[in-house]
Protein backbone atom coordinates (compact mmCIF):
# COMPACT_ATOMS: atom_id res chain seq x y z
CA UNK A 1 0.00 0.00 0.00
CA UNK A 2 1.13 3.51 -0.79
CA UNK A 3 2.65 5.51 2.06
CA UNK A 4 1.98 9.24 1.99
CA UNK A 5 4.76 11.38 3.51
CA UNK A 6 3.72 14.96 4.43
CA UNK A 7 6.38 17.55 5.36
CA UNK A 8 5.78 21.13 6.53
CA UNK A 9 8.48 23.82 6.74
CA UNK A 10 8.63 26.93 8.88
CA UNK A 11 11.52 29.03 7.62
CA UNK A 12 13.76 31.14 9.84
CA UNK A 13 12.76 34.83 9.78
CA UNK A 14 16.04 35.91 8.15
CA UNK A 15 15.70 33.46 5.24
CA UNK A 16 15.49 35.30 1.92
CA UNK A 17 12.90 34.62 -0.76
CA UNK A 18 15.67 33.26 -2.99
CA UNK A 19 16.79 30.84 -0.26
CA UNK A 20 13.21 29.67 0.35
CA UNK A 21 12.79 29.12 -3.38
CA UNK A 22 16.04 27.14 -3.53
CA UNK A 23 15.12 24.91 -0.56
CA UNK A 24 11.69 24.20 -2.04
CA UNK A 25 13.12 23.37 -5.46
CA UNK A 26 15.68 21.07 -3.87
CA UNK A 27 12.95 19.36 -1.84
CA UNK A 28 10.80 18.78 -4.91
CA UNK A 29 13.88 17.71 -6.87
CA UNK A 30 14.31 14.73 -4.56
CA UNK A 31 11.50 13.07 -6.49
CA UNK A 32 13.81 12.85 -9.49
CA UNK A 33 17.13 12.63 -7.71
CA UNK A 34 16.41 9.72 -5.36
CA UNK A 35 17.37 6.46 -7.06
CA UNK A 36 17.34 3.09 -5.32
CA UNK A 37 20.77 1.39 -5.50
CA UNK A 38 19.32 -2.08 -6.10
CA UNK A 39 16.97 -1.21 -8.97
CA UNK A 40 18.70 1.96 -10.24
CA UNK A 41 15.20 3.42 -10.60
CA UNK A 42 13.46 6.39 -9.03
CA UNK A 43 11.39 5.10 -6.14
CA UNK A 44 9.37 8.13 -5.08
CA UNK A 45 5.99 7.67 -6.77
CA UNK A 46 5.12 11.36 -6.65
CA UNK A 47 6.51 14.55 -5.17
CA UNK A 48 4.52 17.75 -5.00
CA UNK A 49 4.32 20.80 -2.82
CA UNK A 50 4.22 24.53 -2.57
CA UNK A 51 3.51 27.66 -0.58
CA UNK A 52 0.56 27.74 1.79
CA UNK A 53 -2.52 29.58 0.57
CA UNK A 54 -5.11 28.48 3.14
CA UNK A 55 -7.47 31.23 4.32
CA UNK A 56 -8.20 29.36 7.59
CA UNK A 57 -5.31 30.81 9.60
CA UNK A 58 -4.17 27.56 11.24
CA UNK A 59 -0.68 27.43 9.71
CA UNK A 60 1.14 28.09 12.97
CA UNK A 61 4.13 29.58 11.16
CA UNK A 62 4.43 26.84 8.54
CA UNK A 63 4.55 28.37 5.09
CA UNK A 64 5.35 25.46 2.74
CA UNK A 65 4.09 21.90 2.50
CA UNK A 66 5.17 18.84 0.53
CA UNK A 67 3.55 15.48 -0.15
CA UNK A 68 5.61 12.51 -1.31
CA UNK A 69 4.31 9.03 -2.01
CA UNK A 70 6.21 5.78 -1.58
CA UNK A 71 5.13 2.41 -2.94
CA UNK A 72 5.99 0.58 0.28
CA UNK A 73 7.63 0.80 3.68
CA UNK A 74 11.01 -0.43 2.39
CA UNK A 75 11.24 2.50 -0.03
CA UNK A 76 10.31 4.98 2.70
CA UNK A 77 12.86 3.41 5.06
CA UNK A 78 15.60 3.69 2.45
CA UNK A 79 14.67 7.33 1.80
CA UNK A 80 14.72 8.25 5.49
CA UNK A 81 17.78 6.28 6.58
CA UNK A 82 20.12 5.71 3.64
CA UNK A 83 19.46 7.75 0.53
CA UNK A 84 22.45 10.10 0.20
CA UNK A 85 20.45 12.72 -1.73
CA UNK A 86 17.84 12.95 1.03
CA UNK A 87 20.37 12.82 3.87
CA UNK A 88 22.43 15.63 2.29
CA UNK A 89 19.29 17.71 1.87
CA UNK A 90 18.28 17.19 5.52
CA UNK A 91 21.76 18.17 6.69
CA UNK A 92 21.72 21.41 4.66
CA UNK A 93 18.11 22.51 5.17
CA UNK A 94 18.64 23.25 8.88
CA UNK A 95 20.42 26.43 7.87
CA UNK A 96 17.12 27.88 6.65
CA UNK A 97 14.31 25.95 8.34
CA UNK A 98 13.54 26.53 12.03
CA UNK A 99 10.71 24.05 12.38
CA UNK A 100 9.60 20.91 10.53
CA UNK A 101 6.55 18.72 10.94
CA UNK A 102 6.28 15.30 9.33
CA UNK A 103 3.35 12.93 9.26
CA UNK A 104 3.10 9.72 7.27
CA UNK A 105 -0.01 7.66 6.64
CA UNK A 106 -1.37 4.86 4.54
CA UNK A 107 -4.61 5.83 2.85
CA UNK A 108 -7.60 4.13 4.41
CA UNK A 109 -5.85 2.85 7.54
CA UNK A 110 -7.41 4.59 10.50
C-alpha positions as CSV (number, residue, x, y, z in Angstrom):
1,X,0.0,0.0,0.0
2,X,1.1,3.5,-0.8
3,X,2.7,5.5,2.1
4,X,2.0,9.2,2.0
5,X,4.8,11.4,3.5
6,X,3.7,15.0,4.4
7,X,6.4,17.5,5.4
8,X,5.8,21.1,6.5
9,X,8.5,23.8,6.7
10,X,8.6,26.9,8.9
11,X,11.5,29.0,7.6
12,X,13.8,31.1,9.8
13,X,12.8,34.8,9.8
14,X,16.0,35.9,8.1
15,X,15.7,33.5,5.2
16,X,15.5,35.3,1.9
17,X,12.9,34.6,-0.8
18,X,15.7,33.3,-3.0
19,X,16.8,30.8,-0.3
20,X,13.2,29.7,0.4
21,X,12.8,29.1,-3.4
22,X,16.0,27.1,-3.5
23,X,15.1,24.9,-0.6
24,X,11.7,24.2,-2.0
25,X,13.1,23.4,-5.5
26,X,15.7,21.1,-3.9
27,X,13.0,19.4,-1.8
28,X,10.8,18.8,-4.9
29,X,13.9,17.7,-6.9
30,X,14.3,14.7,-4.6
31,X,11.5,13.1,-6.5
32,X,13.8,12.9,-9.5
33,X,17.1,12.6,-7.7
34,X,16.4,9.7,-5.4
35,X,17.4,6.5,-7.1
36,X,17.3,3.1,-5.3
37,X,20.8,1.4,-5.5
38,X,19.3,-2.1,-6.1
39,X,17.0,-1.2,-9.0
40,X,18.7,2.0,-10.2
41,X,15.2,3.4,-10.6
42,X,13.5,6.4,-9.0
43,X,11.4,5.1,-6.1
44,X,9.4,8.1,-5.1
45,X,6.0,7.7,-6.8
46,X,5.1,11.4,-6.6
47,X,6.5,14.6,-5.2
48,X,4.5,17.8,-5.0
49,X,4.3,20.8,-2.8
50,X,4.2,24.5,-2.6
51,X,3.5,27.7,-0.6
52,X,0.6,27.7,1.8
53,X,-2.5,29.6,0.6
54,X,-5.1,28.5,3.1
55,X,-7.5,31.2,4.3
56,X,-8.2,29.4,7.6
57,X,-5.3,30.8,9.6
58,X,-4.2,27.6,11.2
59,X,-0.7,27.4,9.7
60,X,1.1,28.1,13.0
61,X,4.1,29.6,11.2
62,X,4.4,26.8,8.5
63,X,4.5,28.4,5.1
64,X,5.4,25.5,2.7
65,X,4.1,21.9,2.5
66,X,5.2,18.8,0.5
67,X,3.6,15.5,-0.2
68,X,5.6,12.5,-1.3
69,X,4.3,9.0,-2.0
70,X,6.2,5.8,-1.6
71,X,5.1,2.4,-2.9
72,X,6.0,0.6,0.3
73,X,7.6,0.8,3.7
74,X,11.0,-0.4,2.4
75,X,11.2,2.5,0.0
76,X,10.3,5.0,2.7
77,X,12.9,3.4,5.1
78,X,15.6,3.7,2.4
79,X,14.7,7.3,1.8
80,X,14.7,8.2,5.5
81,X,17.8,6.3,6.6
82,X,20.1,5.7,3.6
83,X,19.5,7.8,0.5
84,X,22.4,10.1,0.2
85,X,20.4,12.7,-1.7
86,X,17.8,12.9,1.0
87,X,20.4,12.8,3.9
88,X,22.4,15.6,2.3
89,X,19.3,17.7,1.9
90,X,18.3,17.2,5.5
91,X,21.8,18.2,6.7
92,X,21.7,21.4,4.7
93,X,18.1,22.5,5.2
94,X,18.6,23.2,8.9
95,X,20.4,26.4,7.9
96,X,17.1,27.9,6.6
97,X,14.3,26.0,8.3
98,X,13.5,26.5,12.0
99,X,10.7,24.0,12.4
100,X,9.6,20.9,10.5
101,X,6.6,18.7,10.9
102,X,6.3,15.3,9.3
103,X,3.4,12.9,9.3
104,X,3.1,9.7,7.3
105,X,0.0,7.7,6.6
106,X,-1.4,4.9,4.5
107,X,-4.6,5.8,2.9
108,X,-7.6,4.1,4.4
109,X,-5.9,2.8,7.5
110,X,-7.4,4.6,10.5
